[in-house]
């Protein structure tokens, strides 16, 4: 039986808590309590019961009440050591500070009560836990810290280390947004941290005394961090399987891949739906926000953690990559060859090609040549997005068409973060002048999806905002890294008709899908986003261990318009900012605006075969007599 359980999710869930320890003929605990924050509000609700009877009514509420919905939960099952078995001595405890309710849960017992600080917070009951709670909040008040986000975590860990001198002190403390967990310094009781990754249709875990079912009320799967005094294993749900609303829409289509895309690192570190437990080392403190460990503080004398940090890989990668290393300008030779074949002759058709790389201050086209094997009348022009386009009308019958573009391009975007905004800090929500919003309107409109799906995607997008304290650039970097780390690249799992919501639910796709999802999330946050089609260099083809498949097809990524900065490239497939490996060819609202080749057949045709081959190689060094 876990003495202490705490959970943090990237959005609200309505789990079922089945307290099987209250079943007939079981040894009943001295009490239990459950704290949560309904509606994401700073006000907490505590459902608790000292000396519970078998199958108590309150425990049935915890199991079946549909209003028990939150992104943060703290559950405590008591074995009394301090104080009488009363409501005043039953955890979790709640106190108000900084215009929010704080909740604490404590696993273990101190040998003596902490000193009474006689501050503004005083205990009501007689437990060591409540005394620790008041002691900590008094210190927060003295420092002027009104939330866990404002606290110096190293100082907080030192305070807990001092209180830890008097016995077992493993605690979970939350202010309704962040969850802080501290593991007893002397190993007097353990605490385990588990990461839960979507997608999962149904997730129930626990032991003989407690079962938590996350999907009984049909809520979509969410990423989360689960903290427990004992590891909990997948188990049979507390309720029979119920049909989930929107299952048909949530099931991702399968079939041929959509637009030519480039695979990135598959990303997801563990099997979706499985909980990967790791024991928090003694004396360590972690901070959890919106379903991810965002900070970890070790004792001053502690060495590197065995198995690495508990901090979320996406968060750790984002923090490590805030300043990419400045690159050198590079020149690439690009060959893009497309072959169309039809079973019957095509007698009349019209085609549009967008294969001419962009020429601007960050990318210079040295040479460009486009050849088409079938003759026709052509017209070159610039479309409304600034792309160079060739439209071609063909009246000559054909069954095979070969389109080949050869380019030599110099890439000059060597330092994508070499900018200084006029404002010290850009935060969400962004505020646009009316004329700016009018110009950016095509890049602010999310795709046409069901309102319920857009609501869920908005909640998902806001989880990144809250996790990064509403800071614009950190939020965008976190989204970029999370898609890279937690979404699996899987060719053939999607089509051109796959929606961003389906990608979000199934957590898989190709570069086009990851780009569409990022664009949707950014636009829901009020950040202008556009689709970019081009090429990526992934290293020499002969180099072992380098994924060269990406450079054998066109690639897709996102450009976001940052206030007083301009358009900046984010590649969620690879989790990087674009520099001198990405060759831009076309941009638009979506894939259709930037597709490399498209056409309409008016007469003839039939079954089609398409072949696409792209090579991106460094241009050879000029010969000695060619150098200036």
N, C-alpha and C positions, 0 to 999 in steps of 0.2 A: 504494500500500500504506500503510495507516495504521500509523504507528510506535507510537501509543498509542491505546487504546480503553478506555473505562470506561462501565459501564451501571448504573443504579439503577432498580428497579421497585417498584411499590406492593405487590407480593407476589412469591412465589417463581416462577421460570420455569426450565425446563430446555432452554436453547437449544442448537443445534448450531453449532459453530465449524468451518467447512470451510477449512483452510489450503491454498488452491490454489497458494500460492507454493511448496509442497513437491512439486508435480507434476513428472513427468519433463520434462527439458529446460528447466527454469525456473532462474533465478538464485536460489540458496538464500540465505536470510538467515543471519546469524551466530548466531541463536538466537531462541527465542520462549518466552513463559511466560504462564500463565493462572492468576489467583488468584480464589478465590471463598469463600463462607461457607455450607457445607451446613447445611440445617435451620435457618437463621437463627441459628446459634450464634456466639459470639464467637471461635471457633477457625477459622482459615483453612486452606484447602488450596491448595497451589501445585503446578501441573502445568507443568513447564518442561523445556527441552531445548536445550543449546548445540550448535552445529554440527549441526543436524538432517539426517538423510539423506532422500532422496526417499521420500515416502509413509511416514513413520516411524510406528511403532506408537503412540507417545504422541499424535501428531496425530490418529490414528484414534479414540483415546479422546475427544479434544476434540470430534470430529465425531459420535460415535455412543453415548457412554456415558450411559445414562439417569440415573445418579446425579449428574451434573453439574447440580445444581439449587440456585439461590440467588436472592436479590433484588439482590445486588451482584456485579459482575464487573470485573476489571482485566486487560486483555490487552496485552502488549507484544511487538513484533516488532523484534529488535535488528539494528542496523548498528553494529558495534563501533568505538568511538573510544578508550575507556579500558579497559585490562586485557586479560588473555588471554581466549580464548573457552573459558570454563569454566563449570561450574554455579554457582560462587560469584560469577561476574560476570554472570549472566543474570537479567534482570528478569522479573517483579516480585519485590521483596524483601519479607520479612516480619520483623517484630519484635513482641515482646509487651510491652505496657505498660498499666497500669490494668486488669488482668484481662481483656484482650482482645488479639487479634492485629491489628496494623496492617499495611497493604499500601501500597506506593508504586510508581508507574510514572512514568517520566521521558522526555519527548520532547525531544531536543536534546542538546547537549554543552557542558560548561563548558570554558573555555580553561585553567583551572588548578583544582586541587583546593581545596575549601573548607578553612578552618582546622580542624585536629584539636582538638576541644574537650576531649578526655580526660575525658569524662563517663562515666556508667554504660553508655552505648551506644557500642560500637566496631564499625567495619566488619569483615567477614570477608574480603570481596574487595577489589579495588583500583579500583572504579569511582567516578566522581564522584557518581553517583546514590546509592550506599549511604552515602557520606560526608555528602551533604545530608540523607538520611534520619536518620542518627544525630545530626547536628547539630540537626535539628528536634525529635527526641524528647528530647534532652538539655535543650533549652529548655522543652519541655512539662513535663518532670520538675521543673525549677527553679521553674516557676510553679505547680506542683501541679495542672496540668490533666491529668485522666486520660481525657479524651475530647475529640473535636472540639466536642461540644456545650458543654463547659465553657470552651473557648478564646475569647479576645477576638479576633475575626476581623480587626479593624483592625491589631492588634499582629502577628498571624500574617502578614498581607499585608506589613507593614513588614519583618519578618524575611526573607521571600522576596525582597523588593525589594533588600535588601542582598546576599543570595546571588546575585541576578540580575546583579550588577555583573561577574561573571566569565564570562558567556557565556549560552547558551540555557538557559532554565529554565522549561519548561512541564511541570507535574507534576499527577498525580492521587494524592491521599492519602486513605485510608479507614481507619476504625476498626471496620468491620463494621456500623455503623449509618448514619453520615454519609459522604458523599463530598465532599471538597474539591478543587476544580480551580483552578489558577492559570495565567494566560496570560503568557508571557514579556513583560517590560516593553518590550523594544526590538523586538518583532516578529520575533525570531529563531526562526521556526517559529510556526505558528498552531494554535489549538485551536477546534473548533466544537462547539456545544451544540445538540442536536436534541431536540425534544419529540415523543413518540409517544403518540397518543390512541386508545383503543378506540372502537368495536369493529373488530376485524379478524379474519377467519377464518384467515389465514395471512400472516405477515410475514417476508420475507427481504430483506436488504439487504447491500451490500458493493461490491467492485470485482473486478478480475481476479485479485487475490491472496488475498482473504479474503471469505467469505460467511457471515453470521450468519443462521440460521433460527430464529425465535422459536417457531414453532408445530409443529415436526416431531414432537414427542412429545405433541401433543394438549392442551397446557396452554392454558387460557383466556386471551384477550387481556387485557393489563394496561397501565395507564399507565406510562410510563417516560421517563427522561432518558438520552440517549446522548451521550457525549463522545468526540470523535474528532479526531485530528490532521488528517484530511482528511474532507470530507463524503462519506458513503456513500449510494448510490442504491438504490432497490428493484431487485431482481434475481431471477433464477430460483432457486427453493429448491435447497438442496444435496441434497435427497431428494425423491422423488415424493410427491405429495399423499397423505396418509393420512386415513382417516375419523376424525373427532374424536368421542370419546365424548360422548354427551348432545347431539348436534347437533339432534335432534328437539325436545328440551326447551328448547334455547337459542334456537330460532327463534321470534321474537316473533309472536304472532297478529296478523292484520290484520282490519279490519272497522270497524263503527260505533264511534264513541267511547263510552266508558262513562259514568260519572256526569257530569253537566254540570260541565265544568271550565273553568278560565280559562287562556289561554296566557300564558306568561311570555316572557322573552327567550330565543331559541333557544339561545344560549350557546356551543356548541362553536366555538372560534376557528378551527380548521383542519379539513380533511377527515379523517375518522377513518381510521386506518391509514397516514396519510402522515406522514413525518418532516419537520418544519420546522426547517431548520438556520439557526443564527445564529452568526457568529464572535464569540468572547469577546474584547472589546477588550483591547489590551495592558495589562498591569499590573493587570487586574481579577481578583478572586477570587470564586468562587461556592461556596455550600454546598448540597448536594443531599441530600434525605432522602425515602425511600419514593416515588421517582419524581417528585419535584417540586423545583424550585429554591426554597429557602426563605430564602436570604439572598444578598446581593451586596455586595461592598466594592470601591469604585473607588479609584484613586490620589487622594491629597489634592487635587491640582491639576486633576483631570479634571472636565470639565463634564458636562452631562446626556448620557446614552447616546443614540446615534442609534437610533431605533426603540424606545426605551423600555427598561425593565428586563427582565432575563431571569427575574426571580422569577415563579413560577407565578401566573397571574391569580387563581386561587382563594385562594392564600395572601396575595397582595397586597391583594385586596379584603377578606379577613378582617381583616388587620392594620389596614387603613384604617377598618374599620367597627366596631371594638370598642366605640366610644362613639357611638351615634347621637345626632344633634342632638335636643335636647328639643323636642317638638312642642307645639302649642296644642290645647286641647280643640276638638272639631269636632262639628257636628250634621248628620246626613244624613237625607234622605228616601229610603226604599227602597221600590221597587215590584217584587214578584216575581209574575209571571203565568205560570201553567202551563195548557196546554190539551191535553186528551186527546180523541182522536177514534177511533171504532171503526166498522168496516164494518157490523157488526150491532149491534142493541140490546143493551145490558147491562141485564139485568133485576134482578140482585141482586149487590151488591158491598160490600166493606168497605175503608176507606181510612184511612191514618195520615199526619198532617201534622206536620212539625217545621219550622215557618217563623217561629215566634215568637222574636225575638232574645233573647239572654241579658240578664238584668238583674242587675248586681252592682256592686261598688265601682269597676270600671274601665269599665263600660258601662251607661248608663242608658236604659231604654226610656221615651220620653216619651208615645208613643201607638202603638197596634197595632190593626189591624182585618183580619179574615180573612173573605172571602166565597167561597161555593161556589155555582155556578149551578144545581146539582141539589139539591133538598131531601132531608134525611135526618135521622136521629137522631144526635146528637153527644155526646161526652163529653170534657172537658178534664181532663188529669192531668199529674203530673210523673213521668217515668220514673226508673229507677235511676241514670241518669247525670246527673240534675238538669235534663234538657231539658223544656221545656213542649211537650206533645203534645196533639193533637186526634185522636180516633178517631171515624170517621163510618160508620154503616151506612145504605146506600141501597137501598131497595126500589122506587123509581120508575124505570121504564125510561128509558134515555138513550143517545144516540150521541155526544154532545159534553159534556164537563165543563170548565168554566173555574174555576180556583182562583186567586184573587188576594189577596195579602197586602200591606198598606201599613203601613209603620212609620216612625216618626221616632225616631232613636237618637242619643244623645250619647256620644261616645267620649272616655274620660278616661285612657287608657293612654299618657300623654305621654312618659314616661321609662322604657322597659322595663328598663334596666340600673340603675335607681335603687334598688339594694339593697346591703346589706353583710352578707355571710355571717359567721356566728360563727367559722368556721374561716378561716384566712388563705388557704388554697388547697384547692380541691376537685380530687381526682385520681381517675383510673380505675385499679383497680376501685372502685366505690362500695360502701360497707358499709351495709346496712339492718338495723334492729332487726327481730326476728322478726314483731312485730305490724305494722310498716310494710310488710314484704314481703307479708304476708297481705292487707293492704288494697290494695296496689298490684299484686297478682298478675295481674289482667286486663290491666294495661298493661305487664307484663314478659314476657308469653308471646309469642314470635315466631310468625308464621304457620306453618301446617302445610306444610312443604316437605320434599323429599327431604333426608336427612341430609347427603349430599354437597354439595347446594346451600347448606344452612345453613353447612356448614364453609367453603365458599368466601366466602360473604357475611361470615362472622365474620373471616376473614383480611383481607377488604377493609376491614371496620370497624376492625380493629386497625391497618391501615396509617395511618389518620388519628390514632389514639392515639399511635403511635410517632412520627409526624411532628411532633406537638405536645407531645412530652415528657410524655405521660400527663396533661396538664392538661385538666380536664373541659370548661370553657367554650370554650377554644380549639379543642378537638376538635369540639365541636358546631357552632361557627361555620364551621370548615373543611368539614365535611360539607355544611352549608347552602350555602356558596359553591361547592363543587365540583359539586354537582348542578345549581346554576344555571348555572355556566360550561361544564360539560362534557357535559351531557345536553340533547339537542335537543327542544324542544317541537314535537310533531307530532300534530295532530288526526287521528283515524282510524287511528292506528298501533297502538292497543291497545283492549281491551274491559274490562268490569268483571271478567272472569276472568283478566286479565293478572297474573302474580305478580311480587313484587319481584325475584326472580331474573331473570326475563325482561327487566325494565326495566334491571337492572344489566348484563346481557349485551349488549343492543341499544342501550343509552344513548339511549333516546328514550321519549316518552310525553306525558301531560298532567298537570295539577296533581294529580289523584288518584293517578297512578302515582308521581310524585316524593314525594308524602306517604307512600304505602305503603312506598316504599324507605327513606325516612328513619326511619319508625317501626320497620321491621325492623332496621336497623342500630343504632338507639339501644337497642332491647330486647336485642339480642345483646350489647351492652356493659353491660347492667344498668341502663340509664337508663329510667325509666317514660315511656312515650310514648302519646299518644292522638290520635285523628283529630278534626279540627275542620272543620265545614262552615259556610260563611257567605258573605259578600260582600266585595268589595274595590273601593275607589274608585281609579280610575286617571287622573283628571283630567277637565276639561271635554270634552264630546263634540266641540265645535267646534274644539278646540285641535289644530293639526296636529302630527304626529309622536308623538302619545300613543296608546298601544295601548288602545283602549276596549272591545275584545272581551271582556276579562276581566270587565268590569262588566255584561255582557249575559248572564251565566250565573252559577250559584253557583260558589264557589271553595272550595278545600280547602287546608289547611295543617296543621302539627304543633304540638302543645303538649307540652313536655317538663317533667317534674317535677324541679326542681333542689333538692338538699338545703338545708333551712333557708331556702328562697326561695319555692318554690311553682311553679305552672304558668306557663311562659313560651312565647310563640308564636314559631315559626320558619317562614318561608315559603320553601321551597326553590325554588319556581317562579320567584320574583323575587329570591332571594338576600338577603332582608332579615329583620329582626326585626319582629314586628307592633307597630304603634303605633296611630295614629288614622286609618288607611286601611282597617282590617279590621273588619268587623262580624261578631261571633260569633253563630251561631244555635244550633248543636247540637254536642255532642261524644260520643265513644264509643270503643270498642276499634278500630273500623274503619268503613268507609263504611256498612255496613248498619245500624249503631247510630245514625247521624246523617243518613241520607238525608232530603232535604226532603219528598219525597212517595213513598208506597208504597201498594200495594193488592193485593187479591185479588178476582178475578172468579169468582163461583160459577155464574152462569147467563148465557149470551150472550157477547157480545164478538166476537172475530175479529181480523183485522189491525189494528194500532194505529199511530196517528200522534201524535207528541208534539212540542209546541212549548213552549219555555221562553224567557222574556224577563225580564231583570232590569235595572233602572235604579237607579243610586246617584248621587244628586245632593246637593250642599250645600243645606241648608234655607235658605229665604229669610230675610233679616234681618227681625225683627219691625217692624211699622209703629210710628211715633212714639207713637201713642196706645195701643199694646199694651205699650210698655216700662214697667217698674216705676218 
